[in-house]
Amino acid sequence: MSERVNDSLAPQESAPVEAKGFKCPNCGGPVNLELPGKSQTVRCPYCSSILEPEHDVLVLRDKYNEKLKYRMWIPLGATGRLGGVEFKCVGMVVRGDDDGGEWSEYLLFNPYHGYRYLVESSGHWTLVRSEPGLGFDSSGRPGMTGPTGKIQLAGKKLKYFTHYDATVKSIVGEFPWQASLGEENEVTEYINPPYQASCEVVYAYVDKNGKQYSKKELEDLANEAKRSNADRGEELNEITQNRRLTESNWSIGEYKYPEEIQAAFDLKEMPAKVGFGMCEPNPAKRRFLFALAWSAMLFLATTVTCSIVSGRAESKPVLNRTLSLNSAEFEYKTEGATDYLEFNFEPGEIELPKETNVEFRFSSSLSQQWISFNVFMINEATGAGYIYDGELSRYYGGSGEDAWSEGSNDTEFETEKMPAGTYYLFVAGATNVGVAEFKTSLLRYGQRIDAPPVPATGMLGKAQPGKTAGASAAPLKLSPAEARMRIIALFKKYDPAKAAQTDALLRTYKGREAQLVAELQAKYEPAAAAAGTAPPQAAAPAAAGKTGKLLPMDFPGRAFAPKLTITMNAKRDVASVGSAVLFVFTLIGFLIYYYIRYRMKEGER
């Protein structure tokens, strides 16, 4: 920009100036001064002569007799409102660079806000104002902050973009400085779209006698020496190196979309946009930011939806019990080189008020131990059974960097969606907890069958209130659900291939389910069946390696046995609620989407 007015940002206290008419001293054509008393250069719109106001007359400075060849898209005297301020177009400068590029700089004026420049280049527009506060750094380059070639401007870093020589090709209208055709400036540009900063400098070149040359005059001397084959290289090099900064002007600008300029000045025609403007915001970046905002909005909506749904889907506890392993019935077993104890217990009945998934969580306090278990759920109304299994283990060793550990004291699983109803819950499993103590007890006492009377129950039986084991015990009465659960447990333990026949057997023994259980127990567990009907006997002598059950009160080392905590939660069915919430957020998302697009369109206009 041909910045010659350093007070362009200062408010002008005087009232708006009336335009004044003159005659061109060259062609006699009428010339109107929009800013009498301020303008130092004016060009005749008819003969293109450059004139200077002097004592209420126009003095001819440079005589021309040619028509203006550059089109003014914004006519002289046109007014437009930019940034809430009304400006009048009072002049235009056309300049070009070393590569043949040309651009127009429209001089705008407001009596209270000073001058602005509206630069048009290939259909791109930039509103520019003078910024005399900027300067040079210690490296001698315009405004650079170190080797990165950046300047700091209002908290923004502008990066070096280009450097070139600009030459005045044409002037139209009036200007508050001595404007001349052919005037050259060195221009350095910095950008951070939509902002730019420009530094224009003028140097004078001085020879050893103190004579000053402009850059153009120096180039003419070099061309003349070349044509005459005169050896003036050393002299010209000395003059070139001995240059003095005679003028520097800083300006800052902001990119304006063509639609905004056209609307501001009510223009019928506009130059076509070619390529991208120097400080035009990257359209792809705008689209990327829009897509990013849209994606963030959808992510937020989804996150909030999931939070609401998960919040409403908090599990409703239906069972939370802590069971000591030494309170169950155990049976010592050996499989290969592995000794373990089998156990079973009945947490009881649970009620599922509606169809839901059930989540089981098992936790214990194992140390170099393991527990495996099967969970049986029998629907007492339909007899439908569900079996799930799990395992807990905790092992560790080594020390320091060689320390290791594996397994966990916690595990969980979730069932399939189960119908509403009352379910009978049964847990059977195996563990190596207390194996050594159990073996010691068997070696010392053998199988204990002389314990005090206990509620009548088989290994997998459900206690019958008021009944005890022994010859006088009444036959067990089992519901179809209880019978089904016990039969499945027996088959799974002794004959897994027959588990699929459970329902067929129950249909055959309909009404006689307890008899079926007794028959199968007699087949697979004759000792347990006999213990349920025989009268008490004396204690058996010690027998090494003898197997059998140990009643809870006789379990040795019970103070050191870990506890098994079972938490059972029924999850609420909130799929419909989640769908509704997601629909609402999707609807809101589309509203935000179109609002952002509307704002982007407004910004482009």
Residue pairs with C-beta under 8 A, 6 or more apart in sequence:
1 105
1 117
1 119
1 128
1 130
1 198
1 200
1 249
1 251
1 253
2 93
2 95
2 105
2 168
2 175
2 177
2 179
2 183
2 185
2 200
2 249
3 117
3 130
3 200
3 249
3 250
3 251
4 175
4 176
4 177
4 249
5 114
5 115
5 130
5 176
5 177
6 130
6 132
6 249
7 114
8 114
8 115
8 116
8 129
8 130
9 113
9 114
9 129
9 130
9 131
10 114
11 112
11 113
11 114
12 110
12 111
12 112
12 113
12 114
14 111
15 111
16 111
17 34
17 35
17 36
17 37
17 38
17 111
18 36
19 32
19 33
19 34
19 36
20 32
20 33
20 36
21 30
21 31
21 32
21 33
22 30
22 31
22 32
22 33
22 51
22 53
22 57
22 58
23 29
23 30
23 31
23 58
24 30
24 31
24 44
24 46
24 47
24 49
24 51
24 58
25 49
25 51
25 57
25 58
25 59
25 60
26 44
26 47
26 49
26 51
26 60
26 63
26 64
26 65
27 44
27 46
27 47
27 49
27 65
29 44
29 45
29 46
29 47
31 42
31 44
31 45
31 51
31 58
32 77
33 39
33 42
33 53
33 174
34 76
34 77
34 88
34 90
34 109
34 173
34 174
35 90
35 109
35 174
35 176
36 53
38 176
39 53
39 90
39 174
39 175
39 176
40 52
40 53
40 175
40 176
40 177
40 178
40 179
41 50
41 51
41 52
41 61
41 171
41 174
41 175
41 177
41 178
41 179
41 180
42 50
42 51
42 52
42 53
42 58
42 173
42 174
42 175
43 49
43 50
43 51
43 171
43 172
43 173
43 174
44 50
44 51
45 68
45 76
45 172
47 64
47 65
47 66
48 64
48 65
48 66
48 67
48 68
49 60
49 61
49 62
49 63
49 64
49 65
50 60
50 61
50 62
50 64
50 171
50 179
50 180
50 181
51 58
51 59
51 60
51 61
52 58
52 59
52 61
52 178
53 59
62 180
62 181
68 170
68 172
69 170
70 92
70 94
70 104
70 169
70 170
70 172
72 92
72 104
72 106
72 172
73 104
73 120
73 267
73 269
73 270
73 271
74 80
74 89
74 92
74 106
74 118
74 265
74 267
75 89
76 89
76 90
76 91
76 92
76 172
76 173
77 88
77 89
77 90
78 88
78 89
78 265
79 86
79 87
79 88
79 89
79 265
80 86
80 87
80 89
80 108
80 261
80 264
80 265
80 266
81 87
81 264
82 108
82 116
82 118
82 127
82 256
82 260
82 264
83 127
85 110
85 113
86 110
87 108
87 109
87 110
87 113
87 116
88 108
88 109
88 110
89 106
89 107
89 108
89 118
89 173
89 265
90 107
90 108
90 109
90 173
90 174
90 175
91 106
91 107
91 171
91 172
91 173
91 174
91 175
92 104
92 105
92 106
92 107
92 170
92 171
92 172
92 173
93 104
93 105
93 107
93 168
93 170
93 171
93 172
93 175
93 179
94 102
94 103
94 104
94 105
94 168
94 169
94 170
94 171
94 172
95 102
95 103
95 105
95 166
95 167
95 168
95 169
96 102
96 103
96 166
96 167
96 169
97 164
97 165
97 166
97 167
98 164
98 165
99 164
101 121
102 169
103 119
103 120
103 121
103 122
104 119
104 120
104 121
105 117
105 118
105 119
105 120
105 128
106 117
106 118
106 119
106 120
107 115
107 117
107 173
107 175
108 115
108 116
108 117
108 118
109 115
109 116
110 116
114 129
115 129
115 130
115 176
116 127
116 128
116 129
117 127
117 128
117 129
117 251
117 253
118 125
118 126
118 127
118 128
118 256
118 261
119 125
119 126
119 127
119 128
119 253
120 271
121 277
121 278
122 271
122 273
122 274
122 275
122 277
123 258
123 270
123 271
123 272
123 273
123 274
124 255
124 258
124 273
124 276
124 277
124 278
124 280
125 255
125 256
125 257
125 258
125 260
125 261
125 277
126 196
126 253
126 254
126 255
126 256
126 277
126 278
126 279
127 253
127 254
127 256
128 198
128 251
128 252
128 253
129 251
129 252
129 253
130 249
130 250
130 251
131 197
131 250
131 251
131 252
132 249
132 250
133 250
134 142
134 143
134 151
134 153
134 197
134 199
134 250
134 252
135 143
135 248
135 250
136 142
136 143
136 248
137 143
137 144
137 145
139 146
141 149
141 188
142 151
142 188
142 199
142 201
142 248
142 250
143 151
143 190
143 197
143 199
143 250
144 150
144 151
144 160
145 151
145 152
148 159
149 159
149 160
149 190
150 157
150 158
150 159
150 160
150 190
151 157
151 158
151 190
151 197
152 158
153 190
153 192
153 195
153 197
153 252
156 192
156 195
157 192
158 190
158 191
158 192
158 195
158 196
158 197
159 190
159 191
159 192
160 188
160 189
160 190
161 189
161 190
161 191
161 196
161 278
162 188
162 189
163 186
163 187
163 188
163 189
164 186
164 187
165 184
165 185
165 186
165 187
165 215
166 184
166 185
166 186
166 187
166 200
167 182
167 183
167 184
168 179
168 180
168 181
168 182
168 183
168 184
169 181
170 181
171 179
171 181
182 216
184 202
184 214
184 215
184 216
185 200
185 201
185 202
186 200
186 201
186 202
186 203
187 198
187 199
187 200
188 198
188 199
189 196
189 197
189 198
189 278
190 196
190 197
190 198
191 197
191 278
191 279
192 279
193 255
193 279
193 280
193 281
193 282
194 254
194 255
194 279
194 280
194 281
195 252
195 253
195 254
195 255
195 279
196 252
196 253
196 254
196 255
196 278
196 279
197 250
197 251
197 252
197 253
198 250
198 251
198 252
198 253
199 248
199 249
199 250
200 248
200 249
200 250
200 251
201 245
201 247
201 248
201 249
202 245
202 246
202 247
202 248
203 215
203 243
203 244
203 245
203 246
204 212
204 213
204 214
204 243
204 244
204 246
205 212
205 213
205 214
205 215
205 217
205 218
205 239
205 240
205 242
205 243
205 244
206 212
206 213
206 239
206 242
206 243
206 244
207 213
207 235
207 238
207 239
207 242
208 238
213 221
213 239
218 236
218 239
218 240
221 232
221 236
222 232
222 236
224 230
225 231
225 232
225 233
225 236
253 279
254 279
255 277
255 279
255 280
255 281
257 603
257 604
257 605
258 270
258 273
259 604
259 605
260 605
261 267
261 270
262 270
263 605
276 282
286 600
290 596
290 597
290 600
293 596
294 589
294 592
294 593
294 596
297 589
297 592
297 593
298 589
301 582
301 585
301 586
301 588
301 589
302 582
302 585
304 585
305 578
305 581
305 582
305 585
308 577
308 578
308 581
309 574
309 577
309 578
309 581
312 572
312 574
312 577
312 578
313 571
313 572
313 574
313 578
314 572
315 359
315 569
315 570
315 571
315 572
316 569
316 570
316 571
316 572
317 567
317 568
317 569
317 570
318 350
318 351
318 352
318 358
318 568
318 569
318 570
319 347
319 348
319 350
319 425
319 566
319 567
319 568
320 565
320 566
320 567
320 568
321 347
321 565
321 566
322 563
322 564
322 565
322 566
323 345
323 347
323 563
323 564
323 565
323 566
324 558
324 561
324 563
324 564
325 343
325 371
325 431
325 433
325 434
325 561
325 562
325 563
325 564
326 434
326 552
326 555
326 557
326 558
326 561
327 345
327 552
328 343
328 344
328 345
328 552
329 343
329 344
329 345
329 459
329 549
329 551
329 552
330 341
330 342
330 343
330 434
330 438
330 549
330 550
330 555
331 341
331 342
331 343
331 459
331 547
331 548
331 549
332 339
332 340
332 341
332 435
332 438
332 439
332 442
332 547
332 548
332 550
333 339
333 340
333 341
333 342
333 430
333 547
334 340
334 547
338 432
339 432
339 435
339 439
340 430
340 431
340 432
340 435
341 430
341 431
341 432
341 433
341 434
341 435
341 438
342 428
342 429
342 430
343 428
343 429
343 430
343 431
344 426
344 427
344 428
344 429
344 459
344 460
344 489
345 426
345 427
346 424
346 425
346 426
346 427
346 462
346 463
347 425
347 426
347 427
347 566
348 424
348 425
349 380
349 422
349 423
349 424
349 425
350 422
350 423
350 425
350 568
351 421
351 422
351 423
352 358
352 418
352 419
352 420
352 421
352 422
352 423
352 570
353 420
354 420
354 573
355 417
355 418
355 419
355 420
355 573
356 417
356 418
356 420
356 570
356 571
356 572
356 573
357 414
357 415
357 416
357 417
357 418
357 570
357 571
358 377
358 414
358 415
358 418
358 568
358 569
358 570
358 571
359 412
359 413
359 414
359 415
359 568
359 569
359 570
359 571
360 375
360 388
360 390
360 412
360 413
360 414
360 415
360 566
360 567
360 568
361 410
361 411
361 412
361 565
361 566
361 567
361 568
361 569
362 373
362 390
362 392
362 410
362 411
362 412
362 564
362 565
362 566
362 567
363 392
363 409
363 410
363 411
363 564
363 565
363 567
364 371
364 392
364 409
364 562
364 563
364 564
364 565
365 409
365 562
365 563
366 392
366 393
366 394
366 407
366 409
366 433
366 562
367 394
368 394
368 395
368 396
369 393
369 394
369 431
369 432
369 433
369 562
370 391
370 392
370 393
370 394
370 407
370 431
370 432
371 391
371 392
371 393
371 429
371 430
371 431
371 433
371 564
372 389
372 390
372 391
372 392
372 429
372 430
372 431
373 389
373 390
373 391
373 427
373 428
373 429
373 430
374 387
374 388
374 389
374 427
374 428
374 429
374 489
374 492
375 387
375 388
375 389
375 390
375 425
375 426
375 427
376 385
376 386
376 387
376 424
376 425
376 426
376 427
376 428
376 485
376 488
376 489
377 385
377 386
377 387
377 388
377 415
377 418
377 423
377 424
377 425
378 384
378 385
378 386
378 423
378 424
378 426
378 481
378 482
378 484
378 485
379 385
379 418
379 419
379 421
379 422
379 423
379 481
380 421
380 422
380 423
380 424
380 479
380 480
380 481
380 482
381 421
381 422
381 481
382 419
382 421
383 480
383 481
383 484
383 503
383 506
384 419
385 484
385 485
385 488
385 502
386 415
386 416
386 418
387 488
387 492
388 413
388 415
390 411
390 413
391 411
392 407
392 408
392 409
392 410
392 411
393 406
393 407
393 408
394 405
394 406
394 407
394 408
394 409
395 405
395 406
395 407
396 403
396 404
396 405
396 406
397 403
397 404
397 405
398 404
414 571
424 462
424 479
424 481
424 482
424 485
425 568
426 460
426 485
426 489
427 566
428 460
428 489
428 493
433 561
433 562
434 555
434 556
434 557
434 558
434 560
434 561
437 555
437 556
437 557
438 550
438 555
438 556
440 556
441 550
441 554
441 555
441 556
442 543
442 545
442 546
442 547
442 548
442 550
443 542
443 543
443 544
443 545
443 546
444 542
445 539
445 540
445 542
445 554
446 539
446 540
446 541
446 542
446 543
446 546
446 548
447 540
447 546
447 547
447 548
447 549
448 539
448 548
448 549
448 550
448 551
448 554
449 531
449 536
449 537
449 539
449 540
450 536
450 537
450 538
450 539
451 551
451 553
451 554
452 553
453 468
453 469
453 470
454 468
454 469
454 551
455 463
455 464
455 465
455 467
455 468
455 469
456 463
456 464
456 467
456 468
456 469
456 473
456 474
456 476
456 532
457 463
457 464
457 469
458 476
458 486
458 517
458 521
458 525
458 528
458 529
458 532
459 521
459 525
459 528
459 549
460 485
460 486
460 489
460 490
460 521
461 476
461 486
462 478
462 482
464 474
464 476
464 477
467 473
467 474
469 531
469 532
470 533
470 535
470 536
471 533
471 534
471 535
473 532
473 533
475 514
475 518
476 514
476 517
476 518
477 514
478 486
478 513
478 514
478 517
479 513
480 506
480 510
480 513
482 513
483 506
483 513
483 514
483 516
483 517
484 502
484 503
484 506
484 513
486 517
486 521
487 502
487 505
487 506
487 516
487 517
487 520
488 499
488 502
490 520
490 521
490 524
490 525
491 498
491 499
491 501
491 502
492 499
493 524
494 524
495 524
505 516
506 513
506 516
509 515
509 516
518 529
521 528
521 529
522 529
527 548
528 549
540 546
555 561
